[in-house]
Amino acid sequence: MIHKPWGMISQFVNPAKRKKKLLGELYNFPKGTMAIGRLDVPSEGLLLLTTDGKVSEAIRSNKYEKEYYVQVDGIITEKEIDQLKNGVEIGFNGKKYITKPGKAAIIKDPKFPLRSQKIRDARHGPTSWISICIREGKFRQVRKMTAAVGYPTLRLIRVRIGKIELGNLEVGGVIEVDSLM
C-alpha cells in the first residue's frame, strides 16, 4: 500500500509521455506491479498495489467499501449529506447516472499534512470536511457527487479500502501488507 501524493499518476507507465510523476518513482516495486483502481492526479491517499490481476479485480468490485475524506468549498449541511447518502445524479460516459446509496458525514478537519500545491486561503471563504463511503467507483465519482449538491471538492484523500486504512503512513510512503482483506 502507498500514500499517493498529490500530482502523481496512479500508473507505472505514462503512455502520453507527459511530465507527470509515476508510482514507480516512490519505491522499487516488483516487476508486474499494478495499481488496484486509481486516484486521479489531484487526489491523494490510500492506493493498493498488486501483481495479481484476480486480487485487483476483487478489490475494484463493489464488495469493498472505499472511504474518502473530502474538503469541500463552503459549509456543507445535513441536507446535502442526506442527498449524498441517498445517491445523486452525476454524468458518466455522456449519460446521467444516479449513484448508489452510501455513507456520508460531516467530520472535523483531519489535519492532513499540507500538500505540495496550496489549495487556497481564508480570503476565498470557508471550507468543510466530509467523509464519503461508496462501493462503486465511476470516473471522478466523489468529485462529481459533491459538485452535484453544490459543494465542489477542493481536496480528496482516500483513507480506507475495506479494512485497510491509510493510518499515519506518510505522504509517498510505501509499506507491504500481508493480506489485502
Rosetta constraint file for C-alpha pairs under 8 A:
AtomPair CA 1 CA 46 HARMONIC 6.79 0.50
AtomPair CA 1 CA 47 HARMONIC 5.74 0.50
AtomPair CA 1 CA 48 HARMONIC 4.50 0.50
AtomPair CA 1 CA 49 HARMONIC 5.96 0.50
AtomPair CA 1 CA 174 HARMONIC 5.77 0.50
AtomPair CA 1 CA 175 HARMONIC 5.52 0.50
AtomPair CA 1 CA 176 HARMONIC 6.16 0.50
AtomPair CA 1 CA 177 HARMONIC 6.85 0.50
AtomPair CA 2 CA 45 HARMONIC 7.59 0.50
AtomPair CA 2 CA 46 HARMONIC 5.90 0.50
AtomPair CA 2 CA 47 HARMONIC 5.40 0.50
AtomPair CA 2 CA 48 HARMONIC 6.48 0.50
AtomPair CA 2 CA 49 HARMONIC 7.79 0.50
AtomPair CA 2 CA 169 HARMONIC 7.81 0.50
AtomPair CA 2 CA 172 HARMONIC 6.57 0.50
AtomPair CA 2 CA 173 HARMONIC 5.56 0.50
AtomPair CA 2 CA 174 HARMONIC 4.37 0.50
AtomPair CA 2 CA 175 HARMONIC 6.47 0.50
AtomPair CA 3 CA 44 HARMONIC 7.05 0.50
AtomPair CA 3 CA 45 HARMONIC 4.74 0.50
AtomPair CA 3 CA 46 HARMONIC 5.00 0.50
AtomPair CA 3 CA 47 HARMONIC 6.39 0.50
AtomPair CA 3 CA 166 HARMONIC 7.04 0.50
AtomPair CA 3 CA 169 HARMONIC 6.44 0.50
AtomPair CA 3 CA 170 HARMONIC 6.61 0.50
AtomPair CA 3 CA 171 HARMONIC 5.13 0.50
AtomPair CA 3 CA 172 HARMONIC 5.16 0.50
AtomPair CA 3 CA 173 HARMONIC 5.47 0.50
AtomPair CA 3 CA 174 HARMONIC 6.74 0.50
AtomPair CA 4 CA 8 HARMONIC 7.11 0.50
AtomPair CA 4 CA 10 HARMONIC 7.83 0.50
AtomPair CA 4 CA 23 HARMONIC 7.87 0.50
AtomPair CA 4 CA 43 HARMONIC 8.00 0.50
AtomPair CA 4 CA 44 HARMONIC 5.18 0.50
AtomPair CA 4 CA 45 HARMONIC 5.02 0.50
AtomPair CA 4 CA 46 HARMONIC 6.35 0.50
AtomPair CA 4 CA 47 HARMONIC 6.39 0.50
AtomPair CA 4 CA 171 HARMONIC 6.48 0.50
AtomPair CA 4 CA 172 HARMONIC 5.65 0.50
AtomPair CA 4 CA 173 HARMONIC 7.85 0.50
AtomPair CA 5 CA 43 HARMONIC 7.64 0.50
AtomPair CA 5 CA 44 HARMONIC 5.21 0.50
AtomPair CA 5 CA 45 HARMONIC 6.81 0.50
AtomPair CA 5 CA 115 HARMONIC 7.83 0.50
AtomPair CA 5 CA 171 HARMONIC 5.66 0.50
AtomPair CA 5 CA 172 HARMONIC 5.67 0.50
AtomPair CA 6 CA 41 HARMONIC 6.34 0.50
AtomPair CA 6 CA 42 HARMONIC 5.22 0.50
AtomPair CA 6 CA 43 HARMONIC 5.69 0.50
AtomPair CA 6 CA 44 HARMONIC 5.18 0.50
AtomPair CA 6 CA 115 HARMONIC 6.68 0.50
AtomPair CA 6 CA 116 HARMONIC 7.10 0.50
AtomPair CA 7 CA 20 HARMONIC 7.31 0.50
AtomPair CA 7 CA 21 HARMONIC 7.20 0.50
AtomPair CA 7 CA 41 HARMONIC 4.82 0.50
AtomPair CA 7 CA 42 HARMONIC 5.37 0.50
AtomPair CA 7 CA 43 HARMONIC 7.55 0.50
AtomPair CA 8 CA 20 HARMONIC 6.26 0.50
AtomPair CA 8 CA 21 HARMONIC 4.91 0.50
AtomPair CA 8 CA 22 HARMONIC 5.86 0.50
AtomPair CA 8 CA 23 HARMONIC 7.08 0.50
AtomPair CA 8 CA 40 HARMONIC 8.00 0.50
AtomPair CA 8 CA 41 HARMONIC 5.20 0.50
AtomPair CA 8 CA 42 HARMONIC 7.60 0.50
AtomPair CA 9 CA 20 HARMONIC 6.57 0.50
AtomPair CA 9 CA 21 HARMONIC 6.15 0.50
AtomPair CA 9 CA 22 HARMONIC 5.31 0.50
AtomPair CA 9 CA 23 HARMONIC 6.80 0.50
AtomPair CA 9 CA 39 HARMONIC 7.75 0.50
AtomPair CA 9 CA 40 HARMONIC 6.73 0.50
AtomPair CA 9 CA 41 HARMONIC 5.29 0.50
AtomPair CA 10 CA 22 HARMONIC 6.75 0.50
AtomPair CA 10 CA 23 HARMONIC 6.15 0.50
AtomPair CA 10 CA 35 HARMONIC 6.51 0.50
AtomPair CA 10 CA 38 HARMONIC 5.54 0.50
AtomPair CA 10 CA 39 HARMONIC 6.04 0.50
AtomPair CA 10 CA 40 HARMONIC 6.92 0.50
AtomPair CA 10 CA 41 HARMONIC 7.37 0.50
AtomPair CA 11 CA 22 HARMONIC 5.88 0.50
AtomPair CA 11 CA 23 HARMONIC 5.85 0.50
AtomPair CA 11 CA 24 HARMONIC 7.88 0.50
AtomPair CA 11 CA 34 HARMONIC 7.14 0.50
AtomPair CA 11 CA 35 HARMONIC 6.53 0.50
AtomPair CA 12 CA 22 HARMONIC 5.49 0.50
AtomPair CA 12 CA 23 HARMONIC 5.48 0.50
AtomPair CA 12 CA 24 HARMONIC 5.44 0.50
AtomPair CA 12 CA 34 HARMONIC 7.26 0.50
AtomPair CA 13 CA 22 HARMONIC 7.07 0.50
AtomPair CA 14 CA 18 HARMONIC 6.92 0.50
AtomPair CA 14 CA 20 HARMONIC 7.96 0.50
AtomPair CA 14 CA 22 HARMONIC 7.35 0.50
AtomPair CA 21 CA 25 HARMONIC 7.07 0.50
AtomPair CA 22 CA 26 HARMONIC 7.93 0.50
AtomPair CA 23 CA 27 HARMONIC 7.67 0.50
AtomPair CA 24 CA 28 HARMONIC 6.62 0.50
AtomPair CA 24 CA 29 HARMONIC 6.73 0.50
AtomPair CA 26 CA 172 HARMONIC 6.34 0.50
AtomPair CA 26 CA 173 HARMONIC 7.57 0.50
AtomPair CA 26 CA 174 HARMONIC 7.56 0.50
AtomPair CA 27 CA 174 HARMONIC 7.17 0.50
AtomPair CA 29 CA 33 HARMONIC 6.48 0.50
AtomPair CA 30 CA 51 HARMONIC 7.87 0.50
AtomPair CA 31 CA 51 HARMONIC 7.85 0.50
AtomPair CA 32 CA 51 HARMONIC 5.45 0.50
AtomPair CA 33 CA 49 HARMONIC 6.42 0.50
AtomPair CA 33 CA 50 HARMONIC 5.33 0.50
AtomPair CA 33 CA 51 HARMONIC 4.53 0.50
AtomPair CA 34 CA 49 HARMONIC 5.48 0.50
AtomPair CA 34 CA 50 HARMONIC 5.52 0.50
AtomPair CA 34 CA 51 HARMONIC 6.07 0.50
AtomPair CA 35 CA 47 HARMONIC 6.90 0.50
AtomPair CA 35 CA 48 HARMONIC 6.04 0.50
AtomPair CA 35 CA 49 HARMONIC 4.51 0.50
AtomPair CA 35 CA 50 HARMONIC 6.60 0.50
AtomPair CA 35 CA 56 HARMONIC 7.83 0.50
AtomPair CA 36 CA 47 HARMONIC 6.98 0.50
AtomPair CA 36 CA 48 HARMONIC 5.47 0.50
AtomPair CA 36 CA 49 HARMONIC 5.55 0.50
AtomPair CA 36 CA 50 HARMONIC 6.95 0.50
AtomPair CA 36 CA 56 HARMONIC 5.03 0.50
AtomPair CA 36 CA 57 HARMONIC 7.77 0.50
AtomPair CA 36 CA 59 HARMONIC 7.00 0.50
AtomPair CA 36 CA 60 HARMONIC 6.74 0.50
AtomPair CA 37 CA 47 HARMONIC 7.78 0.50
AtomPair CA 37 CA 48 HARMONIC 7.97 0.50
AtomPair CA 37 CA 56 HARMONIC 7.52 0.50
AtomPair CA 37 CA 60 HARMONIC 6.05 0.50
AtomPair CA 38 CA 47 HARMONIC 7.28 0.50
AtomPair CA 39 CA 43 HARMONIC 5.64 0.50
AtomPair CA 39 CA 44 HARMONIC 6.85 0.50
AtomPair CA 39 CA 47 HARMONIC 7.47 0.50
AtomPair CA 40 CA 140 HARMONIC 7.51 0.50
AtomPair CA 42 CA 155 HARMONIC 7.76 0.50
AtomPair CA 42 CA 156 HARMONIC 7.78 0.50
AtomPair CA 43 CA 155 HARMONIC 6.92 0.50
AtomPair CA 43 CA 156 HARMONIC 5.21 0.50
AtomPair CA 43 CA 157 HARMONIC 6.05 0.50
AtomPair CA 43 CA 158 HARMONIC 7.96 0.50
AtomPair CA 44 CA 156 HARMONIC 6.24 0.50
AtomPair CA 44 CA 157 HARMONIC 4.65 0.50
AtomPair CA 44 CA 158 HARMONIC 6.45 0.50
AtomPair CA 45 CA 157 HARMONIC 4.77 0.50
AtomPair CA 45 CA 158 HARMONIC 4.67 0.50
AtomPair CA 45 CA 159 HARMONIC 6.03 0.50
AtomPair CA 45 CA 166 HARMONIC 6.95 0.50
AtomPair CA 45 CA 171 HARMONIC 7.73 0.50
AtomPair CA 46 CA 157 HARMONIC 7.57 0.50
AtomPair CA 46 CA 158 HARMONIC 5.28 0.50
AtomPair CA 46 CA 159 HARMONIC 5.63 0.50
AtomPair CA 46 CA 160 HARMONIC 6.59 0.50
AtomPair CA 46 CA 161 HARMONIC 7.67 0.50
AtomPair CA 46 CA 165 HARMONIC 7.43 0.50
AtomPair CA 46 CA 166 HARMONIC 5.42 0.50
AtomPair CA 47 CA 158 HARMONIC 7.86 0.50
AtomPair CA 50 CA 55 HARMONIC 7.32 0.50
AtomPair CA 50 CA 56 HARMONIC 6.87 0.50
AtomPair CA 52 CA 56 HARMONIC 6.47 0.50
AtomPair CA 53 CA 57 HARMONIC 6.18 0.50
AtomPair CA 54 CA 58 HARMONIC 6.24 0.50
AtomPair CA 55 CA 59 HARMONIC 6.22 0.50
AtomPair CA 56 CA 60 HARMONIC 6.20 0.50
AtomPair CA 57 CA 61 HARMONIC 6.31 0.50
AtomPair CA 58 CA 63 HARMONIC 7.40 0.50
AtomPair CA 59 CA 63 HARMONIC 7.19 0.50
AtomPair CA 59 CA 64 HARMONIC 6.23 0.50
AtomPair CA 60 CA 64 HARMONIC 7.54 0.50
AtomPair CA 60 CA 137 HARMONIC 7.86 0.50
AtomPair CA 61 CA 135 HARMONIC 7.60 0.50
AtomPair CA 61 CA 136 HARMONIC 7.24 0.50
AtomPair CA 62 CA 135 HARMONIC 4.68 0.50
AtomPair CA 62 CA 136 HARMONIC 5.49 0.50
AtomPair CA 63 CA 135 HARMONIC 6.82 0.50
AtomPair CA 64 CA 135 HARMONIC 5.97 0.50
AtomPair CA 64 CA 161 HARMONIC 6.50 0.50
AtomPair CA 64 CA 162 HARMONIC 4.87 0.50
AtomPair CA 65 CA 133 HARMONIC 6.31 0.50
AtomPair CA 65 CA 134 HARMONIC 5.58 0.50
AtomPair CA 65 CA 135 HARMONIC 4.63 0.50
AtomPair CA 65 CA 136 HARMONIC 7.99 0.50
AtomPair CA 65 CA 160 HARMONIC 7.86 0.50
AtomPair CA 65 CA 161 HARMONIC 5.86 0.50
AtomPair CA 65 CA 162 HARMONIC 5.13 0.50
AtomPair CA 66 CA 133 HARMONIC 5.47 0.50
AtomPair CA 66 CA 134 HARMONIC 5.46 0.50
AtomPair CA 66 CA 135 HARMONIC 6.08 0.50
AtomPair CA 66 CA 158 HARMONIC 7.32 0.50
AtomPair CA 66 CA 159 HARMONIC 7.84 0.50
AtomPair CA 66 CA 160 HARMONIC 5.62 0.50
AtomPair CA 66 CA 161 HARMONIC 4.52 0.50
AtomPair CA 66 CA 162 HARMONIC 6.34 0.50
AtomPair CA 67 CA 131 HARMONIC 6.83 0.50
AtomPair CA 67 CA 132 HARMONIC 5.67 0.50
AtomPair CA 67 CA 133 HARMONIC 4.29 0.50
AtomPair CA 67 CA 134 HARMONIC 6.63 0.50
AtomPair CA 67 CA 158 HARMONIC 5.86 0.50
AtomPair CA 67 CA 159 HARMONIC 5.72 0.50
AtomPair CA 67 CA 160 HARMONIC 4.98 0.50
AtomPair CA 67 CA 161 HARMONIC 6.50 0.50
AtomPair CA 68 CA 131 HARMONIC 5.63 0.50
AtomPair CA 68 CA 132 HARMONIC 5.27 0.50
AtomPair CA 68 CA 133 HARMONIC 6.37 0.50
AtomPair CA 68 CA 156 HARMONIC 6.69 0.50
AtomPair CA 68 CA 157 HARMONIC 5.49 0.50
AtomPair CA 68 CA 158 HARMONIC 4.22 0.50
AtomPair CA 68 CA 159 HARMONIC 5.56 0.50
AtomPair CA 68 CA 160 HARMONIC 7.11 0.50
AtomPair CA 69 CA 129 HARMONIC 6.79 0.50
AtomPair CA 69 CA 130 HARMONIC 5.75 0.50
AtomPair CA 69 CA 131 HARMONIC 4.63 0.50
AtomPair CA 69 CA 132 HARMONIC 6.56 0.50
AtomPair CA 69 CA 156 HARMONIC 6.00 0.50
AtomPair CA 69 CA 157 HARMONIC 5.25 0.50
AtomPair CA 69 CA 158 HARMONIC 6.30 0.50
AtomPair CA 69 CA 159 HARMONIC 6.76 0.50
AtomPair CA 70 CA 129 HARMONIC 5.49 0.50
AtomPair CA 70 CA 130 HARMONIC 5.27 0.50
AtomPair CA 70 CA 131 HARMONIC 6.22 0.50
AtomPair CA 70 CA 132 HARMONIC 7.47 0.50
AtomPair CA 70 CA 153 HARMONIC 6.55 0.50
AtomPair CA 70 CA 154 HARMONIC 7.44 0.50
AtomPair CA 70 CA 155 HARMONIC 5.72 0.50
AtomPair CA 70 CA 156 HARMONIC 4.63 0.50
AtomPair CA 70 CA 157 HARMONIC 6.39 0.50
AtomPair CA 71 CA 127 HARMONIC 6.64 0.50
AtomPair CA 71 CA 128 HARMONIC 5.61 0.50
AtomPair CA 71 CA 129 HARMONIC 4.41 0.50
AtomPair CA 71 CA 130 HARMONIC 6.54 0.50
AtomPair CA 71 CA 153 HARMONIC 5.98 0.50
AtomPair CA 71 CA 154 HARMONIC 5.43 0.50
AtomPair CA 71 CA 155 HARMONIC 4.97 0.50
AtomPair CA 71 CA 156 HARMONIC 6.49 0.50
AtomPair CA 72 CA 76 HARMONIC 7.68 0.50
AtomPair CA 72 CA 127 HARMONIC 5.61 0.50
AtomPair CA 72 CA 128 HARMONIC 5.49 0.50
AtomPair CA 72 CA 129 HARMONIC 6.18 0.50
AtomPair CA 72 CA 130 HARMONIC 7.67 0.50
AtomPair CA 72 CA 146 HARMONIC 7.47 0.50
AtomPair CA 72 CA 151 HARMONIC 5.59 0.50
AtomPair CA 72 CA 152 HARMONIC 5.55 0.50
AtomPair CA 72 CA 153 HARMONIC 4.53 0.50
AtomPair CA 72 CA 154 HARMONIC 5.28 0.50
AtomPair CA 72 CA 155 HARMONIC 7.09 0.50
AtomPair CA 73 CA 125 HARMONIC 7.81 0.50
AtomPair CA 73 CA 126 HARMONIC 6.79 0.50
AtomPair CA 73 CA 127 HARMONIC 4.82 0.50
AtomPair CA 73 CA 128 HARMONIC 6.82 0.50
AtomPair CA 73 CA 151 HARMONIC 5.37 0.50
AtomPair CA 73 CA 152 HARMONIC 5.56 0.50
AtomPair CA 73 CA 153 HARMONIC 6.44 0.50
AtomPair CA 73 CA 154 HARMONIC 6.35 0.50
AtomPair CA 74 CA 125 HARMONIC 6.88 0.50
AtomPair CA 74 CA 126 HARMONIC 5.14 0.50
AtomPair CA 74 CA 127 HARMONIC 4.51 0.50
AtomPair CA 74 CA 128 HARMONIC 6.20 0.50
AtomPair CA 74 CA 151 HARMONIC 6.42 0.50
AtomPair CA 75 CA 126 HARMONIC 6.45 0.50
AtomPair CA 75 CA 127 HARMONIC 5.71 0.50
AtomPair CA 75 CA 128 HARMONIC 5.29 0.50
AtomPair CA 76 CA 80 HARMONIC 6.61 0.50
AtomPair CA 76 CA 81 HARMONIC 7.51 0.50
AtomPair CA 76 CA 106 HARMONIC 7.74 0.50
AtomPair CA 76 CA 128 HARMONIC 6.53 0.50
AtomPair CA 76 CA 151 HARMONIC 6.95 0.50
AtomPair CA 77 CA 81 HARMONIC 6.46 0.50
AtomPair CA 78 CA 82 HARMONIC 6.05 0.50
AtomPair CA 78 CA 106 HARMONIC 7.81 0.50
AtomPair CA 79 CA 83 HARMONIC 6.51 0.50
AtomPair CA 80 CA 84 HARMONIC 6.26 0.50
AtomPair CA 80 CA 149 HARMONIC 5.89 0.50
AtomPair CA 81 CA 85 HARMONIC 6.24 0.50
AtomPair CA 81 CA 104 HARMONIC 5.87 0.50
AtomPair CA 81 CA 105 HARMONIC 6.25 0.50
AtomPair CA 81 CA 106 HARMONIC 7.45 0.50
AtomPair CA 82 CA 86 HARMONIC 6.22 0.50
AtomPair CA 82 CA 104 HARMONIC 7.53 0.50
AtomPair CA 83 CA 87 HARMONIC 6.10 0.50
AtomPair CA 83 CA 88 HARMONIC 6.37 0.50
AtomPair CA 83 CA 149 HARMONIC 7.32 0.50
AtomPair CA 84 CA 88 HARMONIC 6.12 0.50
AtomPair CA 84 CA 101 HARMONIC 7.61 0.50
AtomPair CA 84 CA 102 HARMONIC 7.35 0.50
AtomPair CA 84 CA 103 HARMONIC 7.53 0.50
AtomPair CA 84 CA 104 HARMONIC 6.38 0.50
AtomPair CA 84 CA 145 HARMONIC 6.88 0.50
AtomPair CA 84 CA 146 HARMONIC 7.63 0.50
AtomPair CA 84 CA 149 HARMONIC 7.61 0.50
AtomPair CA 85 CA 101 HARMONIC 5.37 0.50
AtomPair CA 85 CA 102 HARMONIC 4.88 0.50
AtomPair CA 85 CA 103 HARMONIC 5.03 0.50
AtomPair CA 85 CA 104 HARMONIC 5.52 0.50
AtomPair CA 86 CA 100 HARMONIC 7.18 0.50
AtomPair CA 86 CA 101 HARMONIC 4.55 0.50
AtomPair CA 86 CA 102 HARMONIC 6.66 0.50
AtomPair CA 87 CA 98 HARMONIC 5.96 0.50
AtomPair CA 87 CA 99 HARMONIC 4.61 0.50
AtomPair CA 87 CA 100 HARMONIC 5.26 0.50
AtomPair CA 87 CA 101 HARMONIC 4.86 0.50
AtomPair CA 87 CA 102 HARMONIC 7.21 0.50
AtomPair CA 88 CA 98 HARMONIC 5.29 0.50
AtomPair CA 88 CA 99 HARMONIC 5.47 0.50
AtomPair CA 88 CA 145 HARMONIC 6.38 0.50
AtomPair CA 88 CA 148 HARMONIC 6.82 0.50
AtomPair CA 88 CA 149 HARMONIC 7.80 0.50
AtomPair CA 89 CA 96 HARMONIC 6.43 0.50
AtomPair CA 89 CA 97 HARMONIC 5.42 0.50
AtomPair CA 89 CA 98 HARMONIC 4.36 0.50
AtomPair CA 89 CA 99 HARMONIC 6.42 0.50
AtomPair CA 89 CA 145 HARMONIC 7.57 0.50
AtomPair CA 89 CA 148 HARMONIC 6.90 0.50
AtomPair CA 90 CA 96 HARMONIC 5.81 0.50
AtomPair CA 90 CA 97 HARMONIC 5.32 0.50
AtomPair CA 90 CA 98 HARMONIC 6.29 0.50
AtomPair CA 90 CA 99 HARMONIC 7.27 0.50
AtomPair CA 90 CA 141 HARMONIC 7.75 0.50
AtomPair CA 90 CA 144 HARMONIC 6.04 0.50
AtomPair CA 90 CA 145 HARMONIC 6.54 0.50
AtomPair CA 90 CA 148 HARMONIC 6.69 0.50
AtomPair CA 91 CA 95 HARMONIC 5.53 0.50
AtomPair CA 91 CA 96 HARMONIC 4.71 0.50
AtomPair CA 91 CA 97 HARMONIC 5.84 0.50
AtomPair CA 91 CA 144 HARMONIC 7.73 0.50
AtomPair CA 92 CA 96 HARMONIC 6.19 0.50
AtomPair CA 92 CA 97 HARMONIC 6.16 0.50
AtomPair CA 92 CA 138 HARMONIC 7.23 0.50
AtomPair CA 92 CA 139 HARMONIC 7.14 0.50
AtomPair CA 100 CA 134 HARMONIC 7.84 0.50
AtomPair CA 100 CA 136 HARMONIC 7.63 0.50
AtomPair CA 101 CA 134 HARMONIC 7.71 0.50
AtomPair CA 102 CA 132 HARMONIC 7.43 0.50
AtomPair CA 102 CA 133 HARMONIC 5.76 0.50
AtomPair CA 102 CA 134 HARMONIC 5.17 0.50
AtomPair CA 102 CA 135 HARMONIC 7.45 0.50
AtomPair CA 103 CA 131 HARMONIC 7.82 0.50
AtomPair CA 103 CA 132 HARMONIC 5.69 0.50
AtomPair CA 103 CA 133 HARMONIC 4.92 0.50
AtomPair CA 103 CA 134 HARMONIC 6.80 0.50
AtomPair CA 104 CA 130 HARMONIC 6.89 0.50
AtomPair CA 104 CA 131 HARMONIC 5.38 0.50
AtomPair CA 104 CA 132 HARMONIC 4.45 0.50
AtomPair CA 104 CA 133 HARMONIC 6.31 0.50
AtomPair CA 105 CA 130 HARMONIC 5.52 0.50
AtomPair CA 105 CA 131 HARMONIC 5.29 0.50
AtomPair CA 105 CA 132 HARMONIC 6.85 0.50
AtomPair CA 106 CA 128 HARMONIC 7.77 0.50
AtomPair CA 106 CA 129 HARMONIC 6.12 0.50
AtomPair CA 106 CA 130 HARMONIC 4.34 0.50
AtomPair CA 106 CA 131 HARMONIC 6.38 0.50
AtomPair CA 107 CA 128 HARMONIC 7.98 0.50
AtomPair CA 107 CA 129 HARMONIC 5.52 0.50
AtomPair CA 107 CA 130 HARMONIC 5.13 0.50
AtomPair CA 107 CA 131 HARMONIC 6.51 0.50
AtomPair CA 108 CA 128 HARMONIC 7.90 0.50
AtomPair CA 108 CA 129 HARMONIC 6.32 0.50
AtomPair CA 108 CA 130 HARMONIC 7.90 0.50
AtomPair CA 109 CA 128 HARMONIC 7.41 0.50
AtomPair CA 109 CA 129 HARMONIC 5.89 0.50
AtomPair CA 110 CA 129 HARMONIC 7.94 0.50
AtomPair CA 114 CA 118 HARMONIC 7.34 0.50
AtomPair CA 119 CA 154 HARMONIC 6.80 0.50
AtomPair CA 119 CA 155 HARMONIC 7.56 0.50
AtomPair CA 120 CA 124 HARMONIC 6.94 0.50
AtomPair CA 121 CA 125 HARMONIC 7.85 0.50
AtomPair CA 122 CA 126 HARMONIC 6.56 0.50
AtomPair CA 132 CA 142 HARMONIC 7.72 0.50
AtomPair CA 137 CA 141 HARMONIC 6.28 0.50
AtomPair CA 140 CA 144 HARMONIC 6.22 0.50
AtomPair CA 141 CA 145 HARMONIC 6.04 0.50
AtomPair CA 142 CA 146 HARMONIC 6.34 0.50
AtomPair CA 143 CA 147 HARMONIC 6.29 0.50
AtomPair CA 143 CA 152 HARMONIC 6.88 0.50
AtomPair CA 143 CA 153 HARMONIC 5.56 0.50
AtomPair CA 143 CA 156 HARMONIC 7.97 0.50
AtomPair CA 144 CA 148 HARMONIC 6.02 0.50
AtomPair CA 144 CA 152 HARMONIC 7.96 0.50
AtomPair CA 145 CA 149 HARMONIC 6.75 0.50
AtomPair CA 146 CA 150 HARMONIC 6.52 0.50
AtomPair CA 146 CA 151 HARMONIC 5.20 0.50
AtomPair CA 146 CA 152 HARMONIC 5.47 0.50
AtomPair CA 146 CA 153 HARMONIC 6.22 0.50
AtomPair CA 147 CA 151 HARMONIC 5.06 0.50
AtomPair CA 147 CA 152 HARMONIC 4.38 0.50
AtomPair CA 147 CA 153 HARMONIC 6.90 0.50
AtomPair CA 158 CA 166 HARMONIC 7.79 0.50
AtomPair CA 159 CA 165 HARMONIC 5.78 0.50
AtomPair CA 159 CA 166 HARMONIC 5.00 0.50
AtomPair CA 159 CA 167 HARMONIC 7.40 0.50
AtomPair CA 160 CA 164 HARMONIC 5.62 0.50
AtomPair CA 160 CA 165 HARMONIC 4.38 0.50
AtomPair CA 160 CA 166 HARMONIC 6.03 0.50
AtomPair CA 161 CA 165 HARMONIC 6.62 0.50
AtomPair CA 162 CA 181 HARMONIC 6.75 0.50
AtomPair CA 163 CA 181 HARMONIC 6.25 0.50
AtomPair CA 164 CA 180 HARMONIC 7.09 0.50
AtomPair CA 164 CA 181 HARMONIC 7.02 0.50
AtomPair CA 169 CA 173 HARMONIC 5.90 0.50
AtomPair CA 169 CA 174 HARMONIC 7.73 0.50
